[in-house]
Each structure stands twice: as structure tokens, then as C-alpha cells.
Amino acid sequence: MTVTGNSLDIKQPTAAALRTELTKSLAAINRGVAGFEDFSPNGTAAIQSGDPARSLLYHALASPNVYPSPTSARTDADFPTLVELDTIENYIYSVAKMKLKDICMYSLTR
């Protein structure tokens, strides 16, 4: 990803290596890249355990301001479906390994 200065590499040989890569603290996130200006100033990783708003990967996929192709060539097929976004969101929460009671307390404090 250009926004990370290419410090994020999601091509990993194993699921464990991918998880490590997605959850590592990124050295830099360029919020000057179009579509990332409104990414959380507290976000530091592609996947922030239990917090979609601070997850760069989720922002890249969910934001209507992040475009995978030039303006003239965009179609609905260029953007993830709600099911795909839900899958990423579920992964973000699964990485947190919270118990149900913790999730309830977490949601009440937000």
C-alpha cells in the first residue's frame, strides 16, 4: 500500500504470518494520500484489534473516498460488498479474543 510507504505486505506464506503482518505497528501512515485524510489519527496498524475505526485495511475498503481505480473507470464491482466488509469487521473483533461480557462492556464504554 502506498499509504504505508510499502511497509505493509499482505502476501504472506501462512495465516499466522499474515496475522502478524496485519497487526504490526506500521512505521508510517501517510494521511495525505487521497481517501486517507480522514483515517483515525490513532490508527497505527492494518488491523487494530477490536477497533475497525483504527484499522487501516478496514478504512481502505470501507471508505467511499478510497478509490481502487481512476474516477472515470469506477463501477460498483470495484468496491467490496457489505458481506465482504462484514467479514473484515468480524476478523478485527476476532483478533481481540474478547469474551461476550467484555464485548458488552466495550460497547457500553464507546
N, C-alpha and C positions, 0 to 999 in steps of 0.2 A: 504494500500500500504506500503510495506516495506520501500520504498524510503522516506516516510514521518514519519517513526517511528510509524506507525499505528495511526497517528493523523488525518487521513482523513477517514471518514466513509460515503460512498455513499448510504448506506441503510438508507433511511430517510422515515418517515411516510407520508410526504406531499411534494408537489412540492416546496412550499415556504421554507421548512426546507432543502431540497436538494440544492436549490439555495444558501441559507445561508452557507451551508457546503462547496459547491464548490467554493464560492467566498471569504471565510475567509482566512486571512493571516495564513499560516502554520508556526508553530514554527521552524521547521527544514525540509530541503530537503537534503537528502544525495546524493550528486552528485558523490559519489564513487561507487554507485550501477551500475552494468553493464547496459549500454544503456543510463544512465542519466548524463554521464560525460560532454556531450555537451549541456545539458539543460541550457537555459539562466541564467546567474548569477543574473539577475534582476528579475527572476520569483519567486513569493512568494505564489502563490495560484494555486489550481487545475484549476480554470478558472480565467484568468486575463481579466477583462472587455475590450473588443475591441482589444485584443492583443494575437493571437494564439501562437506566438513565446515565450511568457512569461507564457503560460498556461500549467501547468504540465500534466493535463489529455490529452490535445491535443498532447503533446510531447510523452507521453506514448503510445498513439495509432498510431501516425503518423511516429515515428522514426523507421527506419529499424534495429536499433541497440537494440531495446527493444523487448525481446522475451518472449512470454507467456508460452512457453514450452521448454523442453530440445532440444538442437540442432538436435539430431537425429530424433525427433518426429515432427518437424515442417512441416506444409503444408500451402498452401495459405489460407485455411479456418481458420487458427489461427490469421490472420491479418484482420483488418477492410477493408471494400470496400471503394472506393472513395466516394460513396454516403453516407456512414456512417461517414467518415471524414468530408465531406461537411456539414453534419447535425451538428456535434460538432462545426465546424467553424462558422456556422450560429448562433448557440446558443451563442458563445463567442461574436460575434458582436451584437447580440440582447440584451445582458446584458448591453452593453454600452448605449443603448437607445439614439443613435445619430440620428440626422436628416440628410437627404440626403446631405445638404450643408456642415454639419460637417464631414461627411464621405469623401466627396470630398477634403476638406481642410486637413483632417487627412492623407489621402493617398498621398497628394502632399508634406507633410512635412516629410514623411518617406523615 
